[in-house]
Structure formats: structure tokens, C-alpha cells
Amino acid sequence: MEEAPEVENLGGEKAVPPHSVLRALDPFRARNSHAEVSVADGKLTIDKPFAYPDAQFAFEVDDELAVSDLNSLGFKQQFDALFHHDTNLIEFIFSFLNPESPSAKEYLDRKFRLVMNGQNFYCSIAEPTERLFRMAKGFRRVPSVESSRAGFQIIAFKDSQRVENLPERGQKFFEGRVPRSFFVQCECPIEEVNIESLARHINFLMHYYDRNTPQIIIRSKGMESEADEVSPVRFINESFPQTLVSKRYDDVSLKLLEVASEAEPRLAFLYYYQIFEYAGFHFIDAKAKAGIMQVLRDPAIHDNLSQKIGDLFSALSDAAHNEDSRMLKVVEEVCDPSTLWKEVEKRRDFYAQPTVFQGGFEVPPLISNDLSEDGWIKMWTPKLFNQLTKVRNCLVHARERRENRVILPDPANDQKIACYLPLIRRMAEQITLAGNDF
């Protein structure tokens, strides 16, 4: 196809055809498929350079240096960084430092070599590249309903090039300060490096040897897309009751419920499960309790003390279940499967499928696709408790006791854990309502 000719704009100057600019940016677009490139009104715009909608680069459409810079660069969702693919250099955007600061003096011009997996990575805190300043000049913050703050560190590098236009407070910030980036020079092509793993290793080692060292910010991949709210069943009965009669519930359980309701999914799950543990610790089942009371209420207990002590030990041994058995007994005695079914049925698609976590840990389906409430009432225990216990063990011990697989601290995993929260919360609340009745 023949290239379209340049066209004249209203001012009489020749305008660059949009499609030719886009074609010139083919290397950038191939490397940064998450970014959105457009040409309009004499501007070349890069939306979502870091994959989030709150950041944007904009340049004059005929800015050949900007096109050249972009074609050499890569951006990643997890980092505020420029990946210079033409030089295999990673430039993590840092800040403007006061060289007289006691803390900054120690790392202002730090250099070290990291040897990892047989590869050398030359790390340094040094003056930023000219390319960073050029990119910063075209950086814009875009209003967004999402909570991300992608590229926020680049704003200082933009402001440093227009200090005279800043308010007095902004001008004073730059007085006596020097710009710095954190660099990692790779021996191999950047595409061959697991950047996220490398950044974690660098953070760990730098912080081990210097508690005041700056850290590379690592945003979780998929953080915004996995933020869907998991809603519970609103009314456990048809509507809100007209009258409520309350006894005094256990303060520890109430506090755990309160904290769990405000916590992120992993912690919330563990707080709710702690109510199982707390109740299980105090649990004495009805048979053991009746046996103990029978011994203690015998008016002739003193006439045959040796035998009665034996009976008492026998009754106590019946109560001395292991921890998991006591918790299961509590769940079976006080949790109402019909009420729990309402939470299960609302998320039937989730519970009827295996839950596979990042890290390899897998929970089999809790129910079948065609399960009815009657079927649930017959099969819910001990299967439900056992599945929740496996998830809890994997969260607390990094891996489940009988599995060599883990639940990684990952937003996608948090979303899956959140799907269990309406159900485990309802169970924890029912245990709290039962109070000392168990």
C-alpha cells in the first residue's frame, strides 16, 4: 500500500499523518501491548503506559526524539521504572535527595554488584538518564475512578524542569537537592530477566545490610482487576426482625468479628477461624459434660471416692478431644446448615469448582453443580470444616501440612479467599451467638 501524502493543516504547515506515526511506533507497541497509543490534534498520546488509567504521556506529534525514546523503552505494571532495552538498563524512578541528609549521604552514590543465578547485575544510585527527564516532561496525571497511583514518582522529575512555575513551597523543595534513580545494569537482555524476583532479592539484601536504604516499589500485578467485591446474603431471614433479645456474648469473639470485618481477606479469614479455635478450646461436648455432672452431683461421692475419681477421669478423657475434633464438634453443634446453604447457593459457581491458588494449592469443589439444600444438609459436615481448615493451615504455615504447595500473597489469591469470607463469617457469628452453650 502506498504511503499517504502529508497534508496541510490550517496554519499552512505540513501535518504528519496519524497512521505513519503509529507505524513508526511499532517497536514500542509490540513491547508494550498494555499501552494505548493515539494521535490527535497534533499530539502523540500514550495512555496506560504502566497499565493503569491514571497515567499518560503526551508529546508533539512531530517529536522524533520522543518516538526514538519510546521505541527503546519498556514499561511494566509492577514498577515505576524505565526499561531501556537498547542498553539492557533498568532505571527505577527514585527522587530528589538532600546530599546533606545523614541518611541519604550513605546511599547517595551507592554502587554494588549482585551475583544471582550466575548472572552479574550492576546496581547503583546515580543521576537519572536524560531520557527519563524527556519522558517526565510529557507525563500527565489523568483522573481515574481507580485507586492506583502509577508513575507518581515521575512527577518530581517533571516539576524540576519548570521550577519557576511552581508555588514557593515547590520551589523550596528542589533547593540544594540532587536527582537520583536506582539503576540495574543487566548482562543479559532484559527480556530474559525475572524482574519481579530480581527486585525482591535486591530489596531483601539492601534492607538487610542497611535499614534506611530505599526500597523498590513492587505493585501487585492485577491489583485493580481483582478488586471485585464479594457480597454476602443480605437477609438471613426474609427481613430484619422486629424484636431482638440478646444475652451477653463473649467479648473476645465480638472483637475478633469486629477486626475481621475491617481486615484484608487473608487476615479476615484467619480472624474468623480464630473464633473456631477459641470456641474449640472451651468446648466440652454434651456427653462428657453430662458424665462429669453426674459424678459431681452424686450425694455419696465421699463414700466411694476412688471409684468416683476414676469415673471423673473417664468423663474428662471423653472431653479431651484433639483440637481439630473439638472445633469440628462446635461447628456441628451450633452451625445451622440451612443458613449456611444460603451463602453457598449464592456463590454456587465458585463452590462447585475447584479453587486453584497461585502457588499450586488446590481446594476441591465443596458441592456438586446440582446439589440441593437437602443434599447439603446431609453432606456439609465434616467436608466444609475440613476445607476451611486446609486453607487456614496453608495461610498460617505457608503450606498446608500434608501438601507441598502454597497460597502466595497475591491479589488473585486474595480475591479467591474473599469468596470464602461470607460463609466462614456466618459460621463464626453462629458460634458467637451460641456463646457458652457449647
Helices and strands as residue ranges (DSSP letters): E 7-8, E 14-15, H 18-24, H 26-31, E 36-40, E 43-47, E 55-60, H 64-72, E 73-74, E 81-84, E 89-97, H 102-107, E 111-116, E 119-126, H 130-137, E 139-141, H 154-159, G 163-165, H 168-174, E 178-186, G 190-192, H 195-209, H 251-262, H 265-281, H 286-297, G 301-304, H 305-319, H 323-334, H 337-346, H 348-351, E 355-356, E 362-363, H 373-396, H 411-434, G 435-437
